[in-house]
């Protein structure tokens, strides 16, 4: 069995959410971390099994195989 690629997404607005949907449909990829400046604000949605980070520096410190910007 092939290991899934750990994917990060920088920015989780309209385009980032679309990217997230397409990555979730791919059999060999899994979104493991996303960053957005709005994370941490009241009412911000948390994502199941995905690290939600406030800035790109935290995202770059994650163990990722691929990053979408």
C-alpha positions, 0 to 999 in steps of 0.5 A: 500500500502506498503512503498518502502524501501529507499536504499543506495549504497556505490560505483557506479562503475561497480558493484554499477551500476548493483546493482542500476539496479536490485534495480530499478526493485524491486517493494518495493525498491528505490535507494535514495542515492549513494556515490562514490569518483568520484562524484564531478569530471568534467563529473560525471553523475548525477542521477535523484531523487538520492542524489550523495554523495562524501563519505560514511560518508555523505551516512551514514547520510541519512535516509536509510532502507538498504545499499549495500556496 
